[in-house]
Amino acid sequence: MTELDWQRGPAGDGGSDTARLEVAVAPDGRIHLRESDAPRTVVITTPAKWEAFVRGVKAGEFDDFTEG
């Protein structure tokens, strides 16, 4: 796998040592996702599916899965 430019989400309430989502766009346009505490496990998706997911997060479609 080529070297990707991983972008890491900001630290949440768990502090700086909490695992965070990291996202990178590959040269072929596919979106790569991993957790900062398990960088060898990578999930790959299409730009269209990633955009649909982001729209869903912004619309609150996944709020039922969060705590409190």
N, C-alpha and C positions, 0 to 999 in steps of 0.2 A: 504494500500500500504506500502511495506517495505521502510525503509529509503534508499534513493539512494545517490550516490556520484555525485552531480551536478557539472558540469564543466561550467564555464561562459566565454564567449568570451571577448576579450579585449574591453575596452571603445573606441569608435570611436571618430569622430569629435564632437559629441554631448556632451562630457564630462562624468564625472563619474556618474551623476544622470540620464543618458539616459537608457531606457530599453535595455537589452541585451538578446541574446539567451542563454539559458542554456540547456545542454544536459547531459543525464545520461544513462548508460547501466544497465538494470535490470538483476537480476540473471538468468532469462530465456533467456537473449540475446536480448530482444526487446529494441529498442531505445526510450527513453522518451524525449520530447522536451517541453519547456515552455519559457515564457518571464519573465524576472526578476521582472517586475512590476505587473505580474498576475500569481504568482506561483501556484495557485490552478487549473488553466486551463492547462491541460497536453495533448499533442498529442502523441500517441504511434505508432511506425512504425516498420517495420522489418529491420534487418541488411542489406538485399539486397537492399531495397528501399532507405535506408539512404546512402549506398555506391554509388548508382546511382545518388542521389542528390548531394553528395559531388563531384563526378566526373564532373557533369554538371556545378557546380559552378566554379570549377577549369578550365573548358574548356570555360568559358565565356557565357554559354548558357542562363544565366539569366541577362546579362548586360543590356538588353533593359528595365528591370524593375527598374533600379537604376536611381537616379537623376544625371543630368549633367554629 
